[in-house]
Amino acid sequence: MKQKLKVGIAGYGLIGKRRRVHIDLNPHMQTVAVCDRTFGGSGRMPDGVRYHADYRELLREDMDVLFISLPNYLAPDVTIAGLRKGLHVFCEKPPGRTVEDVKRVLAVKEKHPDLKLKYGFNHRYHDSVREALRILKSGRLGDIVNVRGIYGKSKVTPFEASWRSERKYAGGGILLDQGIHMVDLMRLFCGEFVDVKSFVSNSYWKCDVEDNAYAVMRDSKGRVAMLHSSATQWQHKFSLEISLSEGYLELQGLLTGTKSYGEEKLVIGRRSSSATGTEREEIITYIEDNSWKDEIDEFATAIVGSRPILNGSVDDALETMRLVYAIYWSDPEWRRAHHIRNPRLGNGSNAKGSSAKRKTSK
């Protein structure tokens, strides 16, 4: 391809600007226009990139690809608008506020099979995750026995006076905003889950969305995953432990822009016959984050080479959102308080709810 794909970015905040760096570094792409309400109008940047205050103005530009870094309540409608205009679309997670949002997008995407639609489940591209997946697929440590994951920060930033703290705009809180990455990784490692039990709480920040979600999930092979997604983790934490029949993998820390999750490490251990556990471990420390670049490069390659979306397809987005909402629905009090619909998990089974009781602040 001699001519570069012309790219527009809807939502030119922190994430949109970070995406642009790697879009313009890709040999097949070039940013031609952006939009953000902070611009206050239309114009041209010193480097020639045009800007607008409204995404509808952006969609009038001559483009091939649309990147979307907008709030959850806008993302599905702008994705649909981009597809209808004939654009390939890359949208940040979450794909919308609800499962129904993703189904609306899917219905439009099915009418445009030649267009590529990819969602930004960026954690799949971290080196620790990719190496753990390679080890798992090799079979050298056996089969998965169980999985435990914690992903937390001190608030949904900014939790106060933000669309993120209002359900009508955000759809959910820490689980949908950040924990969705851990949910997606658990699906990546285990496949689909058929049984979910949970507690969901907004008892600390007392906003309209959850600040903690605790879930126990069982997949079709009977393997159990435990998840804690938290907005009361005062020291930010990312931890994913995978117990296997012949050893274990521990993903500790995560390279991010804030550096607040510590060093990114993969701990590899083999099961031993010792009663005190494994005596030797291999620890790999990662010092460079190439996830943003690799994610965009894969998207560009899919467009240019007419290849399928390998990670973050609309089907991935739908199943991950179904599992997020299965966690919401499986807490009966949270379900009643917020009128959560049964999302039905991807295999056709119903999410099975917890029968435990506890008070939910409103």
N, C-alpha and C positions, 0 to 999 in steps of 0.2 A: 504494500500500500504506500503510494508516493505522497498522497495528501493526508495530513494528520486529521484525526477525528476532532471535530470542534465540540468543546465541552462547556456547558453552563453549570454553575453551582448555585443551587437555591438554598440560602442560609449561609451567610459568609461570616460566621462567628469563629470561635476557636477551632471547631472540628472542620468547618468548611475551608478555613485557611490552611489547616494541616493537610487536608486532602489535596488542595491545589498544589502544594509543594511537590507531591509525588505524581500528580497528574502531569505537570509540566516537565517532570524528569523522564516520564515514559516516552519512548520514541514514537509512539503511535497517537499521542494525545496532546492537545493544547487548549488551555482555558481561554475562551473568547469573551465570556460574560458571566456576571455574578449578580445575585440580588440579596438584599438584607434590608429590613425595615429601618435600620440605623442610617442608611444613606439619605433618606428623606426625599429622594427624587432620582432622576436618571442623569448619567454623565459618563465620563471616560477617565480611567485612572492614568497616571503618568506613563505606564507601560502599554497603554492602548486597550486594555481590557475594559469593556463597557460594564456599567453598573446600573442597577435599578432598585427601587424600594419595594417592589411588588413582584411576586413570582409570575404573575400573569403577563407582565411586561417582559420578563426574562423569556417566557415561552414564545414570544414573538420573534426572538432572535433566530438567526440561521445556525442551527446546532445539529449535532449527531447524537450527543450523549448528555444526559442530565444527571448530576449528582445532587442528592437531597440531604440536607442537614438541618431539617426544620423540626419544630415541636411535634409531639406525637399526634396531636389532633389535626395537623395539616398534612402529615407525611403520606397517608394513603390517597387522599384526593389529588395531591400534586403528582404522586406516582402514576395514578390513573391518567391524569392530564398529559403527562409526558409520554406514556405509552400510546395514547390516542393521537398524539402529534407525530408518532413514528420514531420516537427516540429510544435508544437503549438507556436503561435507568439503573443507577446505583443508589440505594437508600440506606441510611443509617438505621441501626436497631433503636428501639423496637419498631417493627413494621407498621404499627398503629396502636390504637388504644385497646382494641378487642380482637377476638378471633374473627368476628364478623367483618371487621375492617380488612383483614387479610383475605378473606373469602371474596370480598368485593374486588380487590386487586387481582386475585387469581382469575376471576371470571373475565376480566378485561385482558389479562395476559394471554389467556387461551385463545383469544381472537387475534393475537399478534405473535404467532409462534416463532417468527424469524427475529424478533427483538429479544435482547438479553436483559434480564432483570436479576439483579444481585443485591443481597442485603449485607450490611456491614457487621457480620459476626467476627470481628477482628481477632478475638482471642484464639481462633483456630490457626492463625498464622504465627503465633509466638513459637519460638524455636523449642521451648521446653514441651509444649503441647505436641508439636509435630514429631519430636523424638520419642515421646512417650507412646504416641500412636504407632510409630514404626516398630518399637519394641513389642507392643501388644500384638500387632499383626504378624510379627515374626514367630510368635508362639514360644519364644525361648524362656519366658517366665510363666508359661501355662495360661490358664483361663482366669477370667475375673471372678472373684469371690464376692467382694462388696466394694462400695465406693463411698467416700466421705468428702464433702466439700464445704468450705466456709469462704464467703466473699463478703466483706463488710467495710464500711467507712463510717465516718462520724456524723454524717447527715447526707440527705439528697441535696447537693449543692446547686444553687442556694435554696435550702428548704423553706425559709421564710420568704414571704412576698414573691412567690414564683409560681409559674404555671405548673411546675413539677409537683407542687403540693396540693393541687386541685384535681380531683378525679375526672371532672368533665373535660379537662384539657389533657391530662397525663394518662388516664386510664388506670394507673396503679402507681405504687411507690417504689421502694428500694428493690423489690423483686423484679418488677417489670423494667426498671431503669438500669440496674446493674446486675442483679442476680440472674437475669435472662442469659448472660454470658455463661454462667456456671450450669444453668439448665441445658443450654445448647451443648456444652462440652460433655455433660453426662450422657446426652443422647448420642454424641459422636462416639463415645467409648462403649456404651452399653447397647445402643439401639433404642427401640421404643419401650416406654413403660406402660403397664396395664393397670396398676393399682397404686393409689396415692392416698396418704393420710397426712394431715397438716394442722398446724396452728398458725394463724396470721394475726398480727397485733399492730395497733397504732397507739399503744398505751404510754409511750414515752413522749414523742413529739406531739401527739394528739392532733395530727393533721387529718385531712380527709383521705389520706392514703397510708398504706402500711409502712412501719419503720422496722419491722422484723417479720420474717417468714421462716418457719421450721417445717421441713417436709421429710417424710420417709416414703420412698418410691420403690416398687418392685417391677422388674422387667419380665418379659415373656419366658425367660429362662429361670426365673425365681431369684435372680440376683437383686440385692437391695442397695439402694443409694440413699444416703442421708445428706440433706442440704440445709444450711443456715445462711440466709441472706439478711444482712443487718445494716441498719443506719445508726446503730449505737455501738459500733466498733471503734473505740476512741483511738486506738492505734490501727490504722488501716491494715487489712489482712487479706491475702489470697492464699488458699491452701486446698489442694486437691490430692487425696490419698486413694490409691487404687491397690487393693489387696488382691494378689493373684495366687494361684495354686502352688507356684514354685518361687514366689518372691513378692516384691512390692515395688510400686512407683509412687514417689511423693513429689508433687509440683509445689514448690514453695516460692512465694514472692512473684512479682510481675513487673517487668519493665514498662513504665508508663511515663507520660509527660510530667506528672507531679513528682515522680520518684518516691512516692509515699508508701508503696507496697514492698519496698526492700529489694534486695537482689533477687533475680530470677534464677532459680535452681531446679534441677531435676535430680532427685536421690533415687538410686537404683540399688535394690537389695535382693539377695537370694535367700530363700528359706533354708534354714539349717536344722540339723537334728538336735542342736543345743536347747536345753530347757530354758535358757535365758534369752533366746532369740538370736537373730542374725548378728554376727560379730564383725562383718566387713560390709561396707557400703561403697558404692561409687557415686561421687557427687560431681555433676556438671554444672558450672556456673556460666550464665550467659551475660555478656556485657554490652551487647548491641541489639537494638530492637529494629528488625527489618520488616515487622508485620504490616505496617501501613504501605510500604513500597510493594511488598509481595502480593498483598491483597489487590491493589490497583493493577499491578502487572498481570495478574491472573485474569482480571476482568477484561483488560484490553486485549489479551490474547484470545479470550473467548469470542470477542466481537470480530477481531481481524481474521481469526482462523475459523470462524463459524463453529466453535466448539461449545459443548454444554457447560453450564455453570457447575463447577465442582463443589463449591462450598457457599452456603448462603443463598441457595435457590429459593424461589417462592414456596416450594414444597417444604424445604427446611424451615422457613419462617413460619409456615402454618403449623407444622408439628410442634415447634418450640413454643409458639404462642398457646397452642392447645394444652401443653404440659404446664405452662405458667398458670393458665386459668384453671387447670385441674387442681393445682395447689390452692388457689383462691377458693374454688368451689368445695373442696374437701373439708374445709373448716365450716361446720354448719352455721355457726353464729356469724362468721364473716360473710358467708353466702347470703344469709337472710338480711343482714344489715345493709349490704351493698347490691342486692338483687343480682347476684352472679348466676349466669346460666351455666348449665352443664356443658362443657366444651366437647365432650366425647373425644377420647384419645384416638390417635391415628389408626389403630388396629380395629376400630369399631367398638371397642369396649367402653363402658362408662367409667369415669373416674369414681372410685369408691371412697366415700368420705369418712372422716373421723367422727366418732360419736362423743368425743370428749366435750366438756362444757367449760367455758370461762367467759368472763365479762370483757366486752369490747367498748372502749371509749369512743365517743362519736364527736 
